[in-house]
Protein backbone atom coordinates (compact mmCIF):
# COMPACT_ATOMS: atom_id res chain seq x y z
CA UNK A 1 0.00 0.00 0.00
CA UNK A 2 1.10 3.52 -0.56
CA UNK A 3 1.22 6.16 2.20
CA UNK A 4 -2.49 6.94 1.65
CA UNK A 5 -3.45 3.27 2.20
CA UNK A 6 -4.21 2.62 -1.46
CA UNK A 7 -3.10 -0.79 -2.81
CA UNK A 8 -0.35 -0.42 -5.38
CA UNK A 9 0.12 -4.11 -6.19
CA UNK A 10 -2.21 -7.09 -6.01
CA UNK A 11 -1.55 -10.80 -6.09
CA UNK A 12 -4.16 -13.48 -6.75
CA UNK A 13 -4.00 -15.98 -3.90
CA UNK A 14 -6.66 -18.40 -5.18
CA UNK A 15 -8.60 -18.22 -8.42
CA UNK A 16 -12.27 -19.01 -8.80
CA UNK A 17 -15.11 -19.28 -6.33
CA UNK A 18 -13.87 -20.91 -3.16
CA UNK A 19 -16.83 -20.32 -0.87
CA UNK A 20 -19.72 -22.79 -0.40
CA UNK A 21 -22.41 -20.50 -1.86
CA UNK A 22 -22.38 -17.70 -4.43
CA UNK A 23 -23.22 -15.08 -1.80
CA UNK A 24 -21.37 -16.46 1.23
CA UNK A 25 -19.35 -13.71 2.93
CA UNK A 26 -15.99 -14.74 4.38
CA UNK A 27 -14.86 -13.91 7.91
CA UNK A 28 -11.30 -14.44 9.11
CA UNK A 29 -10.47 -16.39 12.27
CA UNK A 30 -6.92 -15.28 13.15
CA UNK A 31 -6.56 -17.87 15.93
CA UNK A 32 -6.92 -20.82 13.56
CA UNK A 33 -5.81 -18.97 10.42
CA UNK A 34 -9.07 -19.91 8.72
CA UNK A 35 -11.69 -18.20 6.60
CA UNK A 36 -15.27 -19.06 7.57
CA UNK A 37 -18.39 -18.96 5.44
CA UNK A 38 -22.08 -19.29 6.31
CA UNK A 39 -24.19 -21.48 4.06
CA UNK A 40 -27.71 -22.18 5.35
CA UNK A 41 -27.19 -23.83 8.78
CA UNK A 42 -23.51 -24.74 8.30
CA UNK A 43 -20.27 -22.87 8.81
CA UNK A 44 -17.50 -23.91 6.44
CA UNK A 45 -13.90 -23.47 7.59
CA UNK A 46 -11.03 -23.20 5.09
CA UNK A 47 -7.35 -22.85 5.96
CA UNK A 48 -5.73 -19.80 4.39
CA UNK A 49 -2.92 -22.11 3.28
CA UNK A 50 -5.01 -23.95 0.69
CA UNK A 51 -8.37 -24.58 -0.91
CA UNK A 52 -9.31 -27.73 1.03
CA UNK A 53 -12.27 -27.62 3.40
CA UNK A 54 -10.95 -28.04 6.96
CA UNK A 55 -14.24 -28.66 8.75
CA UNK A 56 -17.91 -27.73 8.99
CA UNK A 57 -20.02 -26.76 11.98
CA UNK A 58 -23.80 -27.14 12.22
CA UNK A 59 -25.44 -24.14 13.82
CA UNK A 60 -28.17 -24.68 16.42
CA UNK A 61 -30.13 -21.50 15.66
CA UNK A 62 -31.62 -19.90 18.77
CA UNK A 63 -30.72 -22.84 21.01
CA UNK A 64 -28.34 -22.91 23.96
CA UNK A 65 -26.43 -26.01 24.98
CA UNK A 66 -28.94 -26.46 27.82
CA UNK A 67 -31.77 -26.53 25.24
CA UNK A 68 -29.97 -29.29 23.35
CA UNK A 69 -30.64 -30.26 19.78
CA UNK A 70 -34.28 -29.96 18.70
CA UNK A 71 -36.63 -32.87 18.16
CA UNK A 72 -38.40 -33.02 14.79
CA UNK A 73 -41.61 -31.57 16.25
CA UNK A 74 -39.61 -28.81 18.00
CA UNK A 75 -38.22 -27.29 14.81
CA UNK A 76 -39.80 -23.85 15.25
CA UNK A 77 -36.54 -22.07 14.34
CA UNK A 78 -35.04 -21.74 10.93
CA UNK A 79 -32.01 -20.18 9.32
CA UNK A 80 -34.52 -18.11 7.32
CA UNK A 81 -34.82 -15.95 10.46
CA UNK A 82 -31.18 -14.89 10.05
CA UNK A 83 -29.05 -12.82 7.72
CA UNK A 84 -28.39 -15.60 5.23
CA UNK A 85 -24.96 -14.56 3.94
CA UNK A 86 -22.89 -13.28 6.83
CA UNK A 87 -21.05 -14.69 9.83
CA UNK A 88 -18.68 -12.53 11.87
CA UNK A 89 -15.77 -13.64 14.03
CA UNK A 90 -15.64 -11.82 17.39
CA UNK A 91 -12.73 -13.49 19.17
CA UNK A 92 -14.85 -13.51 22.36
CA UNK A 93 -14.21 -16.80 24.16
CA UNK A 94 -17.31 -18.99 23.98
CA UNK A 95 -19.09 -16.45 21.74
CA UNK A 96 -16.81 -16.40 18.71
CA UNK A 97 -19.45 -16.48 15.97
CA UNK A 98 -21.95 -13.66 15.43
CA UNK A 99 -25.14 -13.57 13.38
CA UNK A 100 -28.06 -11.20 12.86
CA UNK A 101 -31.46 -12.60 13.82
CA UNK A 102 -33.64 -10.56 11.45
CA UNK A 103 -36.91 -11.76 12.98
CA UNK A 104 -36.08 -10.82 16.58
CA UNK A 105 -33.85 -7.78 15.75
CA UNK A 106 -30.87 -9.03 17.68
CA UNK A 107 -27.29 -10.12 17.32
CA UNK A 108 -26.74 -13.67 18.49
CA UNK A 109 -23.37 -15.05 19.52
CA UNK A 110 -22.52 -18.74 19.29
CA UNK A 111 -19.75 -20.97 20.57
CA UNK A 112 -17.37 -21.94 17.77
CA UNK A 113 -16.76 -25.33 19.42
CA UNK A 114 -20.34 -26.63 19.26
CA UNK A 115 -22.56 -24.13 17.40
CA UNK A 116 -24.83 -23.38 20.36
CA UNK A 117 -26.13 -19.93 21.34
CA UNK A 118 -24.34 -18.26 24.26
CA UNK A 119 -25.46 -14.58 24.13
CA UNK A 120 -28.19 -12.36 22.71
CA UNK A 121 -27.65 -8.66 22.10
CA UNK A 122 -30.83 -6.67 21.46
CA UNK A 123 -30.68 -3.97 18.81
CA UNK A 124 -32.58 -0.68 18.89
CA UNK A 125 -35.87 -0.49 16.98
CA UNK A 126 -34.36 1.77 14.32
CA UNK A 127 -31.33 -0.47 13.63
CA UNK A 128 -30.72 -1.16 9.93
CA UNK A 129 -31.17 -4.92 9.80
CA UNK A 130 -30.78 -6.62 6.44
CA UNK A 131 -31.51 -10.19 5.36
CA UNK A 132 -28.21 -10.35 3.45
CA UNK A 133 -24.76 -8.76 3.72
CA UNK A 134 -24.36 -5.38 5.52
CA UNK A 135 -23.12 -6.80 8.84
CA UNK A 136 -19.56 -6.68 10.20
CA UNK A 137 -17.51 -6.84 13.39
CA UNK A 138 -14.23 -5.16 14.25
CA UNK A 139 -12.49 -3.62 17.26
CA UNK A 140 -15.16 -4.79 19.71
CA UNK A 141 -18.04 -3.28 17.73
CA UNK A 142 -20.78 -4.73 15.57
CA UNK A 143 -21.53 -2.75 12.41
CA UNK A 144 -24.77 -2.53 10.42
CA UNK A 145 -25.03 -0.81 7.06
CA UNK A 146 -28.06 1.33 6.30
CA UNK A 147 -28.61 0.90 2.57
CA UNK A 148 -30.97 3.88 2.28
CA UNK A 149 -28.67 6.36 4.03
CA UNK A 150 -25.47 4.64 2.82
CA UNK A 151 -23.96 4.76 6.32
CA UNK A 152 -22.50 2.28 8.82
CA UNK A 153 -23.60 2.38 12.47
CA UNK A 154 -21.66 0.60 15.21
CA UNK A 155 -23.02 -1.09 18.33
CA UNK A 156 -20.99 -2.13 21.35
N, CA and C atoms as a LAMMPS dump frame, in Angstrom:
ITEM: TIMESTEP
0
ITEM: NUMBER OF ATOMS
468
ITEM: BOX BOUNDS ff ff ff
-5.0000000000000000e+02 5.0000000000000000e+02
-5.0000000000000000e+02 5.0000000000000000e+02
-5.0000000000000000e+02 5.0000000000000000e+02
ITEM: ATOMS id mol type element x y z
1 1 1 N 0.841 -1.179 0
2 1 2 C 0 0 0
3 1 3 C 0.883 1.238 0
4 2 1 N 0.346 2.276 -0.599
5 2 2 C 1.098 3.522 -0.557
6 2 3 C 0.809 4.246 0.758
7 3 1 N 1.356 5.427 0.939
8 3 2 C 1.219 6.156 2.201
9 3 3 C -0.219 6.567 2.49
10 4 1 N -1.081 6.606 1.466
11 4 2 C -2.493 6.942 1.652
12 4 3 C -3.351 5.7 1.895
13 5 1 N -2.721 4.504 1.953
14 5 2 C -3.449 3.267 2.198
15 5 3 C -4.079 2.663 0.963
16 6 1 N -3.67 3.137 -0.204
17 6 2 C -4.206 2.619 -1.463
18 6 3 C -3.319 1.473 -1.943
19 7 1 N -3.923 0.319 -2.294
20 7 2 C -3.104 -0.791 -2.807
21 7 3 C -2.384 -0.392 -4.098
22 8 1 N -1.115 -0.734 -4.169
23 8 2 C -0.347 -0.424 -5.376
24 8 3 C 0 -1.687 -6.164
25 9 1 N -0.156 -2.844 -5.522
26 9 2 C 0.121 -4.109 -6.188
27 9 3 C -0.823 -5.16 -5.61
28 10 1 N -1.345 -6.002 -6.468
29 10 2 C -2.205 -7.09 -6.006
30 10 3 C -1.656 -8.422 -6.495
31 11 1 N -1.938 -9.444 -5.73
32 11 2 C -1.549 -10.803 -6.09
33 11 3 C -2.765 -11.698 -5.898
34 12 1 N -3.045 -12.542 -6.873
35 12 2 C -4.159 -13.478 -6.749
36 12 3 C -3.686 -14.666 -5.927
37 13 1 N -4.352 -14.876 -4.793
38 13 2 C -3.998 -15.976 -3.898
39 13 3 C -4.628 -17.278 -4.378
40 14 1 N -5.934 -17.243 -4.653
41 14 2 C -6.662 -18.402 -5.176
42 14 3 C -7.608 -17.905 -6.258
43 15 1 N -7.689 -18.606 -7.362
44 15 2 C -8.605 -18.221 -8.421
45 15 3 C -9.918 -18.966 -8.278
46 16 1 N -10.971 -18.352 -8.781
47 16 2 C -12.266 -19.007 -8.804
48 16 3 C -13.058 -18.783 -7.533
49 17 1 N -14.232 -19.379 -7.501
50 17 2 C -15.108 -19.282 -6.33
51 17 3 C -14.708 -20.361 -5.336
52 18 1 N -14.319 -19.951 -4.158
53 18 2 C -13.87 -20.913 -3.159
54 18 3 C -14.737 -20.911 -1.907
55 19 1 N -15.902 -20.298 -1.983
56 19 2 C -16.832 -20.323 -0.872
57 19 3 C -17.959 -21.304 -1.183
58 20 1 N -18.707 -21.756 -0.172
59 20 2 C -19.718 -22.785 -0.4
60 20 3 C -20.937 -22.311 -1.192
61 21 1 N -21.271 -21.038 -1.122
62 21 2 C -22.415 -20.495 -1.86
63 21 3 C -22.008 -19.227 -2.581
64 22 1 N -22.735 -18.881 -3.63
65 22 2 C -22.384 -17.705 -4.426
66 22 3 C -22.33 -16.42 -3.612
67 23 1 N -23.144 -16.32 -2.567
68 23 2 C -23.22 -15.083 -1.797
69 23 3 C -22.655 -15.208 -0.382
70 24 1 N -21.952 -16.271 -0.093
71 24 2 C -21.367 -16.461 1.232
72 24 3 C -20.253 -15.444 1.464
73 25 1 N -20.342 -14.725 2.578
74 25 2 C -19.354 -13.707 2.933
75 25 3 C -18.323 -14.337 3.863
76 26 1 N -17.053 -14.162 3.564
77 26 2 C -15.989 -14.735 4.384
78 26 3 C -15.676 -13.896 5.602
79 27 1 N -15.338 -14.559 6.69
80 27 2 C -14.855 -13.906 7.907
81 27 3 C -13.572 -14.623 8.312
82 28 1 N -12.607 -13.872 8.782
83 28 2 C -11.302 -14.441 9.112
84 28 3 C -11.211 -14.761 10.591
85 29 1 N -10.747 -15.968 10.903
86 29 2 C -10.466 -16.394 12.271
87 29 3 C -8.947 -16.394 12.424
88 30 1 N -8.376 -15.365 13.048
89 30 2 C -6.917 -15.276 13.152
90 30 3 C -6.307 -16.331 14.062
91 31 1 N -7.075 -16.855 15.006
92 31 2 C -6.564 -17.868 15.926
93 31 3 C -6.219 -19.145 15.173
94 32 1 N -7.125 -19.578 14.308
95 32 2 C -6.921 -20.823 13.559
96 32 3 C -6.41 -20.587 12.139
97 33 1 N -6.243 -19.31 11.771
98 33 2 C -5.809 -18.973 10.415
99 33 3 C -6.743 -19.596 9.386
100 34 1 N -8.045 -19.356 9.596
101 34 2 C -9.07 -19.909 8.721
102 34 3 C -10.015 -18.806 8.252
103 35 1 N -10.602 -19.031 7.076
104 35 2 C -11.691 -18.201 6.596
105 35 3 C -12.963 -19.025 6.755
106 36 1 N -14.003 -18.379 7.295
107 36 2 C -15.265 -19.064 7.572
108 36 3 C -16.349 -18.505 6.659
109 37 1 N -17.265 -19.362 6.266
110 37 2 C -18.393 -18.958 5.443
111 37 3 C -19.67 -19.57 5.996
112 38 1 N -20.759 -18.8 5.946
113 38 2 C -22.082 -19.295 6.315
114 38 3 C -22.785 -19.775 5.053
115 39 1 N -23.364 -20.963 5.133
116 39 2 C -24.193 -21.482 4.056
117 39 3 C -25.34 -22.26 4.694
118 40 1 N -26.521 -21.654 4.7
119 40 2 C -27.711 -22.181 5.355
120 40 3 C -27.428 -22.394 6.841
121 41 1 N -27.426 -23.635 7.337
122 41 2 C -27.193 -23.831 8.778
123 41 3 C -25.802 -24.396 9.06
124 42 1 N -24.877 -24.232 8.125
125 42 2 C -23.512 -24.739 8.3
126 42 3 C -22.491 -23.61 8.173
127 43 1 N -21.442 -23.725 8.966
128 43 2 C -20.272 -22.865 8.807
129 43 3 C -19.19 -23.726 8.188
130 44 1 N -18.589 -23.224 7.132
131 44 2 C -17.499 -23.915 6.435
132 44 3 C -16.197 -23.221 6.794
133 45 1 N -15.201 -23.998 7.185
134 45 2 C -13.902 -23.469 7.585
135 45 3 C -12.847 -23.901 6.566
136 46 1 N -12.108 -22.931 6.038
137 46 2 C -11.025 -23.201 5.088
138 46 3 C -9.731 -22.605 5.625
139 47 1 N -8.662 -23.363 5.588
140 47 2 C -7.351 -22.85 5.964
141 47 3 C -6.912 -21.822 4.93
142 48 1 N -6.225 -20.783 5.354
143 48 2 C -5.732 -19.798 4.393
144 48 3 C -4.537 -20.336 3.612
145 49 1 N -4.074 -21.522 3.964
146 49 2 C -2.924 -22.107 3.285
147 49 3 C -3.313 -22.972 2.093
148 50 1 N -4.595 -23.108 1.806
149 50 2 C -5.01 -23.951 0.695
150 50 3 C -6.483 -23.845 0.424
151 51 1 N -6.962 -24.644 -0.513
152 51 2 C -8.367 -24.584 -0.905
153 51 3 C -9.203 -25.708 -0.308
154 52 1 N -8.587 -26.591 0.456
155 52 2 C -9.31 -27.73 1.025
156 52 3 C -10.17 -27.293 2.205
157 53 1 N -11.373 -27.858 2.277
158 53 2 C -12.271 -27.619 3.4
159 53 3 C -11.686 -28.277 4.642
160 54 1 N -11.494 -27.5 5.716
161 54 2 C -10.946 -28.04 6.961
162 54 3 C -12.018 -28.743 7.792
163 55 1 N -13.172 -28.106 7.92
164 55 2 C -14.238 -28.66 8.754
165 55 3 C -15.528 -27.902 8.492
166 56 1 N -16.634 -28.441 9.001
167 56 2 C -17.913 -27.731 8.991
168 56 3 C -18.476 -27.766 10.409
169 57 1 N -19.368 -26.842 10.675
170 57 2 C -20.02 -26.761 11.981
171 57 3 C -21.501 -26.504 11.745
172 58 1 N -22.355 -27.345 12.309
173 58 2 C -23.799 -27.136 12.218
174 58 3 C -24.222 -26.155 13.296
175 59 1 N -24.952 -25.131 12.878
176 59 2 C -25.445 -24.135 13.824
177 59 3 C -26.764 -24.612 14.426
178 60 1 N -26.94 -24.333 15.701
179 60 2 C -28.169 -24.676 16.416
180 60 3 C -28.909 -23.359 16.679
181 61 1 N -29.53 -22.831 15.618
182 61 2 C -30.131 -21.502 15.655
183 61 3 C -31.066 -21.297 16.84
184 62 1 N -30.758 -20.288 17.646
185 62 2 C -31.619 -19.902 18.765
186 62 3 C -31.611 -20.846 19.944
187 63 1 N -30.722 -21.837 19.947
188 63 2 C -30.717 -22.841 21.007
189 63 3 C -29.404 -22.821 21.769
190 64 1 N -29.518 -22.8 23.095
191 64 2 C -28.343 -22.91 23.955
192 64 3 C -27.993 -24.382 24.142
193 65 1 N -26.844 -24.621 24.712
194 65 2 C -26.429 -26.011 24.976
195 65 3 C -27.419 -26.691 25.927
196 66 1 N -27.958 -25.918 26.883
197 66 2 C -28.941 -26.465 27.824
198 66 3 C -30.218 -26.885 27.106
199 67 1 N -30.594 -26.162 26.031
200 67 2 C -31.774 -26.526 25.245
201 67 3 C -31.55 -27.838 24.492
202 68 1 N -30.3 -28.095 24.122
203 68 2 C -29.97 -29.288 23.354
204 68 3 C -30.437 -29.187 21.912
205 69 1 N -30.209 -30.237 21.166
206 69 2 C -30.638 -30.265 19.781
207 69 3 C -32.14 -30.473 19.731
208 70 1 N -32.819 -29.865 18.753
209 70 2 C -34.283 -29.957 18.696
210 70 3 C -34.768 -31.318 18.214
211 71 1 N -35.935 -31.708 18.711
212 71 2 C -36.633 -32.869 18.164
213 71 3 C -37.312 -32.422 16.871
214 72 1 N -37.741 -33.36 16.056
215 72 2 C -38.398 -33.024 14.788
216 72 3 C -39.607 -32.111 15.003
217 73 1 N -40.424 -32.396 16.016
218 73 2 C -41.611 -31.565 16.245
219 73 3 C -41.283 -30.233 16.917
220 74 1 N -40.034 -30.033 17.32
221 74 2 C -39.608 -28.809 18.003
222 74 3 C -38.858 -27.861 17.057
223 75 1 N -38.956 -28.104 15.764
224 75 2 C -38.216 -27.29 14.807
225 75 3 C -38.963 -25.999 14.476
226 76 1 N -39.108 -25.118 15.479
227 76 2 C -39.8 -23.847 15.251
228 76 3 C -38.82 -22.741 14.876
229 77 1 N -37.559 -23.033 14.766
230 77 2 C -36.545 -22.072 14.337
231 77 3 C -36.117 -22.426 12.922
232 78 1 N -35.538 -21.482 12.266
233 78 2 C -35.037 -21.736 10.925
234 78 3 C -33.951 -20.733 10.593
235 79 1 N -33.039 -21.121 9.732
236 79 2 C -32.009 -20.177 9.322
237 79 3 C -32.602 -19.054 8.484
238 80 1 N -33.86 -19.19 8.04
239 80 2 C -34.521 -18.108 7.317
240 80 3 C -34.751 -16.893 8.206
241 81 1 N -34.669 -17.057 9.524
242 81 2 C -34.824 -15.949 10.465
243 81 3 C -33.542 -15.141 10.627
244 82 1 N -32.508 -15.493 9.883
245 82 2 C -31.183 -14.886 10.052
246 82 3 C -30.678 -14.269 8.751
247 83 1 N -29.778 -13.329 8.887
248 83 2 C -29.053 -12.82 7.721
249 83 3 C -28.408 -14.044 7.085
250 84 1 N -28.742 -14.315 5.843
251 84 2 C -28.391 -15.596 5.233
252 84 3 C -27.007 -15.651 4.605
253 85 1 N -26.253 -14.561 4.624
254 85 2 C -24.961 -14.555 3.939
255 85 3 C -23.766 -14.346 4.853
256 86 1 N -24.007 -13.832 6.067
257 86 2 C -22.889 -13.282 6.829
258 86 3 C -22.717 -13.875 8.214
259 87 1 N -21.504 -14.329 8.491
260 87 2 C -21.049 -14.695 9.827
261 87 3 C -19.911 -13.728 10.163
262 88 1 N -19.816 -13.332 11.429
263 88 2 C -18.675 -12.528 11.866
264 88 3 C -17.914 -13.287 12.937
265 89 1 N -16.618 -13.039 12.995
266 89 2 C -15.771 -13.636 14.034
267 89 3 C -15.468 -12.562 15.062
268 90 1 N -15.818 -12.823 16.337
269 90 2 C -15.64 -11.819 17.392
270 90 3 C -14.362 -11.996 18.194
271 91 1 N -13.87 -13.225 18.303
272 91 2 C -12.728 -13.495 19.168
273 91 3 C -13.1 -13.575 20.642
274 92 1 N -14.381 -13.429 20.975
275 92 2 C -14.853 -13.512 22.355
276 92 3 C -14.951 -14.992 22.733
277 93 1 N -14.225 -15.389 23.767
278 93 2 C -14.208 -16.803 24.157
279 93 3 C -15.618 -17.302 24.451
280 94 1 N -15.991 -18.397 23.796
281 94 2 C -17.305 -18.99 23.98
282 94 3 C -18.414 -18.308 23.201
283 95 1 N -18.101 -17.2 22.527
284 95 2 C -19.086 -16.452 21.737
285 95 3 C -18.411 -15.92 20.469
286 96 1 N -17.673 -16.797 19.824
287 96 2 C -16.811 -16.395 18.715
288 96 3 C -17.557 -16.059 17.428
289 97 1 N -18.721 -16.664 17.214
290 97 2 C -19.452 -16.478 15.968
291 97 3 C -20.658 -15.582 16.18
292 98 1 N -20.828 -14.583 15.312
293 98 2 C -21.948 -13.656 15.431
294 98 3 C -22.833 -13.677 14.203
295 99 1 N -24.148 -13.554 14.445
296 99 2 C -25.143 -13.568 13.382
297 99 3 C -26.226 -12.549 13.702
298 100 1 N -26.911 -12.075 12.671
299 100 2 C -28.059 -11.196 12.86
300 100 3 C -29.33 -12.039 12.778
301 101 1 N -30.126 -12.002 13.838
302 101 2 C -31.459 -12.604 13.819
303 101 3 C -32.393 -11.498 13.324
304 102 1 N -32.828 -11.608 12.067
305 102 2 C -33.639 -10.555 11.449
306 102 3 C -35.075 -10.545 11.97
307 103 1 N -35.557 -11.67 12.455
308 103 2 C -36.915 -11.757 12.979
309 103 3 C -37.018 -11.09 14.349
310 104 1 N -36.04 -11.354 15.216
311 104 2 C -36.077 -10.818 16.581
312 104 3 C -35.245 -9.554 16.767
313 105 1 N -34.656 -9.02 15.708
314 105 2 C -33.855 -7.782 15.752
315 105 3 C -32.775 -7.849 16.827
316 106 1 N -31.952 -8.884 16.71
317 106 2 C -30.873 -9.033 17.684
318 106 3 C -29.654 -9.672 17.043
319 107 1 N -28.526 -9.442 17.687
320 107 2 C -27.288 -10.119 17.324
321 107 3 C -27.178 -11.308 18.25
322 108 1 N -26.905 -12.468 17.678
323 108 2 C -26.74 -13.672 18.49
324 108 3 C -25.312 -14.162 18.359
325 109 1 N -24.739 -14.555 19.494
326 109 2 C -23.368 -15.052 19.519
327 109 3 C -23.374 -16.531 19.874
328 110 1 N -22.55 -17.285 19.163
329 110 2 C -22.519 -18.738 19.288
330 110 3 C -21.098 -19.22 19.565
331 111 1 N -21.028 -20.336 20.257
332 111 2 C -19.75 -20.968 20.567
333 111 3 C -19.213 -21.655 19.317
334 112 1 N -17.971 -21.364 18.972
335 112 2 C -17.368 -21.942 17.772
336 112 3 C -17.089 -23.432 17.942
337 113 1 N -17.058 -23.909 19.168
338 113 2 C -16.76 -25.33 19.417
339 113 3 C -17.949 -26.236 19.134
340 114 1 N -19.183 -25.743 19.403
341 114 2 C -20.341 -26.635 19.264
342 114 3 C -21.53 -26.039 18.503
343 115 1 N -21.477 -24.747 18.165
344 115 2 C -22.556 -24.13 17.398
345 115 3 C -23.791 -23.767 18.195
346 116 1 N -23.686 -23.743 19.532
347 116 2 C -24.831 -23.377 20.363
348 116 3 C -24.775 -21.901 20.759
349 117 1 N -25.949 -21.316 20.942
350 117 2 C -26.133 -19.926 21.336
351 117 3 C -25.599 -19.693 22.744
352 118 1 N -24.838 -18.607 22.924
353 118 2 C -24.342 -18.263 24.26
354 118 3 C -24.761 -16.864 24.708
355 119 1 N -25.073 -15.957 23.763
356 119 2 C -25.464 -14.584 24.128
357 119 3 C -26.405 -13.999 23.09
358 120 1 N -27.301 -13.131 23.588
359 120 2 C -28.192 -12.358 22.71
360 120 3 C -27.974 -10.884 23.007
361 121 1 N -27.839 -10.101 21.96
362 121 2 C -27.654 -8.656 22.101
363 121 3 C -28.789 -7.964 21.35
364 122 1 N -29.688 -7.327 22.091
365 122 2 C -30.829 -6.667 21.462
366 122 3 C -30.386 -5.403 20.745
367 123 1 N -30.972 -5.159 19.601
368 123 2 C -30.677 -3.969 18.81
369 123 3 C -31.807 -2.96 18.971
370 124 1 N -31.511 -1.676 18.812
371 124 2 C -32.582 -0.679 18.887
372 124 3 C -33.593 -0.863 17.756
373 125 1 N -34.805 -0.341 17.963
374 125 2 C -35.871 -0.486 16.976
375 125 3 C -35.494 0.062 15.609
376 126 1 N -34.696 1.12 15.589
377 126 2 C -34.358 1.772 14.324
378 126 3 C -33.083 1.218 13.672
379 127 1 N -32.555 0.116 14.197
380 127 2 C -31.334 -0.47 13.631
381 127 3 C -31.603 -0.95 12.199
382 128 1 N -30.626 -0.737 11.337
383 128 2 C -30.724 -1.158 9.932
384 128 3 C -30.371 -2.636 9.834
385 129 1 N -31.385 -3.475 9.843
386 129 2 C -31.172 -4.923 9.802
387 129 3 C -31.525 -5.415 8.405
388 130 1 N -30.587 -6.134 7.792
389 130 2 C -30.783 -6.625 6.439
390 130 3 C -30.723 -8.145 6.405
391 131 1 N -31.458 -8.733 5.482
392 131 2 C -31.51 -10.191 5.363
393 131 3 C -30.258 -10.769 4.716
394 132 1 N -29.468 -9.919 4.058
395 132 2 C -28.214 -10.347 3.45
396 132 3 C -27.165 -9.245 3.609
397 133 1 N -25.913 -9.667 3.671
398 133 2 C -24.76 -8.757 3.72
399 133 3 C -24.907 -7.696 4.819
400 134 1 N -24.194 -6.587 4.704
401 134 2 C -24.356 -5.379 5.516
402 134 3 C -24.196 -5.576 7.02
403 135 1 N -23.36 -6.511 7.43
404 135 2 C -23.115 -6.805 8.838
405 135 3 C -21.638 -7.113 8.995
406 136 1 N -21.002 -6.489 9.992
407 136 2 C -19.565 -6.685 10.196
408 136 3 C -19.234 -6.561 11.681
409 137 1 N -18.013 -6.95 12.023
410 137 2 C -17.51 -6.838 13.392
411 137 3 C -16.031 -6.477 13.337
412 138 1 N -15.642 -5.494 14.119
413 138 2 C -14.233 -5.16 14.252
414 138 3 C -14.029 -4.293 15.488
415 139 1 N -12.878 -4.452 16.109
416 139 2 C -12.495 -3.622 17.257
417 139 3 C -13.552 -3.569 18.357
418 140 1 N -14.184 -4.717 18.629
419 140 2 C -15.157 -4.787 19.714
420 140 3 C -16.518 -4.198 19.394
421 141 1 N -16.756 -3.88 18.122
422 141 2 C -18.036 -3.281 17.734
423 141 3 C -18.674 -4.037 16.579
424 142 1 N -19.995 -4.155 16.658
425 142 2 C -20.78 -4.727 15.569
426 142 3 C -21.22 -3.57 14.679
427 143 1 N -21.21 -3.795 13.376
428 143 2 C -21.532 -2.752 12.413
429 143 3 C -22.687 -3.201 11.522
430 144 1 N -23.652 -2.298 11.328
431 144 2 C -24.77 -2.529 10.423
432 144 3 C -24.795 -1.409 9.392
433 145 1 N -25.002 -1.791 8.14
434 145 2 C -25.028 -0.809 7.058
435 145 3 C -26.458 -0.469 6.703
436 146 1 N -26.754 0.833 6.694
437 146 2 C -28.059 1.328 6.296
438 146 3 C -28.006 1.603 4.801
439 147 1 N -28.687 0.785 4.018
440 147 2 C -28.615 0.896 2.566
441 147 3 C -29.282 2.168 2.038
442 148 1 N -30.3 2.657 2.725
443 148 2 C -30.974 3.882 2.278
444 148 3 C -30.098 5.104 2.508
445 149 1 N -29.498 5.2 3.692
446 149 2 C -28.668 6.361 4.027
447 149 3 C -27.214 6.2 3.606
448 150 1 N -26.84 4.955 3.236
449 150 2 C -25.474 4.636 2.822
450 150 3 C -24.475 4.952 3.938
451 151 1 N -24.82 4.519 5.167
452 151 2 C -23.956 4.76 6.325
453 151 3 C -23.852 3.489 7.167
454 152 1 N -22.707 3.356 7.849
455 152 2 C -22.497 2.281 8.818
456 152 3 C -22.755 2.834 10.208
457 153 1 N -23.397 2.033 11.06
458 153 2 C -23.603 2.38 12.466
459 153 3 C -23.013 1.245 13.303
460 154 1 N -22.279 1.635 14.355
461 154 2 C -21.663 0.604 15.213
462 154 3 C -22.432 0.454 16.516
463 155 1 N -22.364 -0.755 17.063
464 155 2 C -23.016 -1.09 18.331
465 155 3 C -22.009 -1.847 19.176
466 156 1 N -21.928 -1.496 20.445
467 156 2 C -20.992 -2.125 21.353
468 156 3 C -21.713 -2.878 22.441
